[in-house]
């Protein structure tokens, strides 16, 4: 059934927020999409039908909230008029006003533009920093934390490349995270993880029981489709070399590892996990595409507007974003002042509370802009 709009003069409440000015247009667009999707001919083109259905799904909660807001506003006005004759309607008017305000706040949040990459899969890289073996062990802990976080959400992970250390740590690792049909992209949650992660604990190699501080870097980029990011072969310098480190004898007997340098940007990507040179090249190109997409979007954002002061999303490894204090079982995210004493659960993949805090701060910053 098509959601219709009543024709009437706009009341004062519709001018409360500038964002609301376009609600009528969105409702009209929603109705047009509903009519289009009811046309069997539209579904002959699967790509077009998919695009229209996605937009329709995005607009549906906004339009439903908008129509309810209109109805509640009309009922509130009627209750106020009737209250002049019957005081029993006064309390009803108060309750309707409260509901109207709740709907206004919901609409404000729904109208904030979505991150266009939220439905994408993600390439996540973890790299040990200064701190020797302890930093590599911590990088390994972070990698497992993200793998378990993905498992909790029913997502799939794929190790694209990794270099492990003798103690079981990770010098560096690149992992693809795919949300599949879970309803939300991995990027929508993991995009807040980029930056320097610091650990405070007694290393397994410490004989005196002293607490050490070390760090690992995390880089998160949305995965790009080959058709979105065109790479000119003439812009690539491809080097092959022999794989190193643990991983079985077969990977160390041929020059199967690949290092790709993108000459225009200087971005360097390497991969040695696969047994064949061709497979390693394909995986390296996959990572390169995601980095080029992220770089292009960062450049576009910089030109479009100044960086938000309250921004919580970053892929800058120079920014310390979080501290994991094992002696106190404490996790602290320095971007939003988040602190909790459930580090044991977080390191086991229970990241939702801290990510929720970051997402809420990001939403508030974008609301303030609107």
DAZILIN-V415256 format. One record per backbone hydrogen bond with DSSP energy under -0.5 kcal/mol. NH is the residue of the N-H (numbers start at 0). CO is the residue of the C=O. E is the energy in kcal/mol with one decimal. If there is no record, write none. Layout:
BEGIN
nh=NH co=CO e=E
nh=NH co=CO e=E
END
This chain:
BEGIN
nh=3 co=1 e=-0.8
nh=7 co=5 e=-0.7
nh=13 co=10 e=-1.6
nh=14 co=11 e=-1.9
nh=15 co=12 e=-1.5
nh=19 co=16 e=-1.8
nh=20 co=17 e=-1.8
nh=21 co=18 e=-1.0
nh=22 co=19 e=-1.8
nh=25 co=21 e=-2.2
nh=26 co=22 e=-2.4
nh=27 co=23 e=-2.0
nh=28 co=24 e=-2.5
nh=29 co=25 e=-2.4
nh=30 co=26 e=-2.0
nh=31 co=27 e=-2.2
nh=32 co=28 e=-2.5
nh=33 co=29 e=-2.1
nh=34 co=30 e=-1.9
nh=35 co=31 e=-2.4
nh=36 co=32 e=-2.7
nh=37 co=33 e=-0.9
nh=38 co=35 e=-1.5
nh=39 co=37 e=-0.6
nh=41 co=38 e=-1.4
nh=42 co=38 e=-0.7
nh=42 co=39 e=-0.6
nh=43 co=40 e=-1.2
nh=44 co=41 e=-1.3
nh=45 co=43 e=-0.8
nh=48 co=44 e=-2.6
nh=49 co=45 e=-2.3
nh=50 co=46 e=-2.2
nh=51 co=47 e=-2.7
nh=52 co=48 e=-2.5
nh=53 co=49 e=-2.1
nh=54 co=50 e=-2.1
nh=55 co=51 e=-2.5
nh=56 co=52 e=-2.4
nh=57 co=53 e=-1.7
nh=58 co=54 e=-2.0
nh=59 co=55 e=-2.0
nh=60 co=56 e=-0.7
nh=62 co=58 e=-2.7
nh=63 co=59 e=-2.6
nh=64 co=60 e=-1.9
nh=65 co=61 e=-2.4
nh=66 co=62 e=-2.7
nh=67 co=63 e=-2.0
nh=68 co=64 e=-2.5
nh=69 co=65 e=-2.3
nh=70 co=66 e=-2.3
nh=71 co=67 e=-3.0
nh=72 co=68 e=-2.3
nh=73 co=69 e=-2.4
nh=74 co=70 e=-2.5
nh=75 co=71 e=-2.4
nh=76 co=72 e=-2.2
nh=77 co=73 e=-2.2
nh=78 co=74 e=-2.4
nh=79 co=75 e=-2.3
nh=80 co=76 e=-2.0
nh=81 co=77 e=-2.4
nh=82 co=78 e=-1.9
nh=83 co=79 e=-0.6
nh=83 co=80 e=-0.8
nh=84 co=81 e=-1.4
nh=85 co=81 e=-2.8
nh=88 co=85 e=-2.0
nh=89 co=86 e=-1.5
nh=90 co=86 e=-0.5
nh=91 co=87 e=-0.6
nh=92 co=88 e=-2.1
nh=93 co=89 e=-1.8
nh=94 co=90 e=-2.3
nh=95 co=91 e=-2.4
nh=96 co=92 e=-2.1
nh=97 co=93 e=-2.0
nh=98 co=94 e=-2.1
nh=99 co=95 e=-2.5
nh=100 co=96 e=-2.2
nh=101 co=97 e=-1.9
nh=102 co=98 e=-2.2
nh=103 co=99 e=-2.2
nh=104 co=100 e=-2.1
nh=105 co=101 e=-2.1
nh=106 co=102 e=-2.6
nh=107 co=103 e=-2.2
nh=108 co=104 e=-1.8
nh=109 co=105 e=-2.3
nh=110 co=106 e=-2.2
nh=111 co=107 e=-0.6
nh=111 co=108 e=-0.8
nh=115 co=113 e=-0.5
nh=117 co=114 e=-2.1
nh=119 co=116 e=-2.4
nh=121 co=176 e=-2.3
nh=122 co=220 e=-3.0
nh=123 co=121 e=-0.6
nh=123 co=174 e=-3.1
nh=124 co=218 e=-3.1
nh=125 co=172 e=-2.7
nh=126 co=216 e=-2.7
nh=127 co=170 e=-2.7
nh=128 co=214 e=-1.9
nh=133 co=130 e=-1.1
nh=134 co=130 e=-0.7
nh=135 co=131 e=-1.8
nh=136 co=132 e=-2.4
nh=137 co=133 e=-2.3
nh=138 co=134 e=-2.4
nh=139 co=135 e=-1.9
nh=140 co=136 e=-1.9
nh=141 co=137 e=-2.5
nh=142 co=138 e=-2.3
nh=143 co=139 e=-2.2
nh=144 co=140 e=-2.3
nh=145 co=141 e=-2.4
nh=146 co=142 e=-2.0
nh=147 co=143 e=-2.6
nh=148 co=144 e=-2.3
nh=149 co=145 e=-2.3
nh=150 co=146 e=-2.0
nh=151 co=147 e=-2.2
nh=152 co=148 e=-1.1
nh=152 co=149 e=-0.5
nh=153 co=150 e=-1.4
nh=154 co=149 e=-2.9
nh=155 co=177 e=-2.9
nh=157 co=175 e=-2.2
nh=159 co=157 e=-0.7
nh=159 co=173 e=-2.7
nh=160 co=173 e=-1.7
nh=162 co=171 e=-2.8
nh=164 co=168 e=-2.2
nh=167 co=164 e=-1.8
nh=169 co=135 e=-2.8
nh=170 co=162 e=-3.0
nh=171 co=162 e=-1.2
nh=172 co=125 e=-2.4
nh=173 co=160 e=-3.5
nh=174 co=123 e=-3.0
nh=175 co=157 e=-3.0
nh=176 co=121 e=-3.0
nh=177 co=155 e=-3.1
nh=177 co=175 e=-0.5
nh=178 co=176 e=-0.5
nh=181 co=178 e=-1.3
nh=184 co=117 e=-0.7
nh=186 co=119 e=-2.1
nh=187 co=117 e=-1.0
nh=187 co=184 e=-0.6
nh=188 co=185 e=-1.2
nh=189 co=185 e=-2.7
nh=190 co=186 e=-1.9
nh=191 co=188 e=-0.9
nh=192 co=189 e=-2.1
nh=193 co=190 e=-0.6
nh=194 co=217 e=-2.7
nh=195 co=318 e=-3.4
nh=196 co=194 e=-0.5
nh=196 co=215 e=-3.0
nh=197 co=195 e=-0.5
nh=197 co=321 e=-3.1
nh=198 co=213 e=-3.0
nh=199 co=323 e=-2.8
nh=200 co=211 e=-2.0
nh=202 co=200 e=-0.7
nh=205 co=202 e=-1.6
nh=206 co=204 e=-0.6
nh=211 co=200 e=-3.1
nh=213 co=198 e=-1.9
nh=214 co=129 e=-1.1
nh=215 co=196 e=-2.2
nh=216 co=126 e=-3.1
nh=217 co=194 e=-2.4
nh=218 co=124 e=-2.4
nh=220 co=122 e=-2.4
nh=222 co=120 e=-2.6
nh=227 co=224 e=-1.4
nh=228 co=224 e=-1.4
nh=229 co=227 e=-0.6
nh=231 co=229 e=-0.5
nh=234 co=231 e=-2.1
nh=235 co=232 e=-1.6
nh=236 co=260 e=-2.2
nh=237 co=235 e=-0.5
nh=238 co=236 e=-0.6
nh=238 co=258 e=-3.1
nh=240 co=256 e=-1.9
nh=242 co=250 e=-0.8
nh=242 co=253 e=-0.8
nh=250 co=247 e=-0.7
nh=251 co=248 e=-1.6
nh=252 co=249 e=-0.8
nh=255 co=253 e=-2.0
nh=256 co=240 e=-1.8
nh=257 co=270 e=-2.6
nh=258 co=238 e=-3.2
nh=259 co=268 e=-3.6
nh=260 co=236 e=-2.6
nh=261 co=259 e=-0.5
nh=261 co=266 e=-3.1
nh=262 co=234 e=-2.7
nh=262 co=260 e=-1.0
nh=264 co=261 e=-0.7
nh=265 co=261 e=-3.1
nh=266 co=261 e=-0.6
nh=268 co=259 e=-2.7
nh=270 co=257 e=-2.5
nh=279 co=275 e=-2.1
nh=280 co=276 e=-2.2
nh=281 co=277 e=-2.2
nh=282 co=278 e=-2.1
nh=283 co=279 e=-2.3
nh=284 co=280 e=-2.5
nh=285 co=281 e=-1.7
nh=286 co=282 e=-1.8
nh=287 co=283 e=-2.5
nh=288 co=284 e=-2.6
nh=289 co=285 e=-1.5
nh=290 co=286 e=-2.1
nh=291 co=287 e=-2.6
nh=292 co=288 e=-2.4
nh=293 co=289 e=-2.1
nh=294 co=290 e=-2.5
nh=295 co=291 e=-2.4
nh=296 co=292 e=-2.3
nh=297 co=293 e=-2.3
nh=298 co=294 e=-2.1
nh=299 co=295 e=-2.1
nh=300 co=296 e=-2.6
nh=301 co=297 e=-2.1
nh=302 co=298 e=-1.7
nh=303 co=299 e=-2.1
nh=304 co=300 e=-2.3
nh=310 co=307 e=-1.4
nh=316 co=314 e=-0.7
nh=318 co=315 e=-1.6
nh=319 co=317 e=-0.6
nh=320 co=195 e=-2.6
nh=320 co=318 e=-0.6
nh=321 co=195 e=-1.3
nh=322 co=331 e=-2.6
nh=323 co=197 e=-3.0
nh=324 co=322 e=-0.6
nh=324 co=329 e=-2.9
nh=325 co=199 e=-2.4
nh=325 co=323 e=-0.9
nh=326 co=199 e=-0.6
nh=328 co=325 e=-0.9
nh=329 co=324 e=-2.4
nh=330 co=339 e=-2.9
nh=331 co=322 e=-2.3
nh=332 co=337 e=-2.4
nh=333 co=320 e=-1.7
nh=333 co=331 e=-0.6
nh=334 co=320 e=-0.7
nh=335 co=332 e=-0.6
nh=336 co=332 e=-0.8
nh=337 co=332 e=-1.3
nh=339 co=330 e=-2.1
nh=342 co=328 e=-1.7
nh=344 co=341 e=-0.9
nh=345 co=341 e=-2.2
nh=346 co=342 e=-3.0
nh=348 co=345 e=-2.3
nh=349 co=344 e=-2.2
nh=350 co=348 e=-1.7
nh=354 co=350 e=-2.3
nh=355 co=351 e=-2.8
nh=356 co=352 e=-1.7
nh=357 co=353 e=-1.8
nh=358 co=354 e=-2.8
nh=359 co=355 e=-2.4
nh=360 co=356 e=-1.9
nh=361 co=357 e=-2.2
nh=362 co=358 e=-2.4
nh=363 co=359 e=-2.3
nh=364 co=360 e=-2.0
nh=365 co=361 e=-2.0
nh=366 co=362 e=-2.4
nh=367 co=363 e=-2.2
nh=368 co=364 e=-1.3
nh=369 co=365 e=-1.3
END
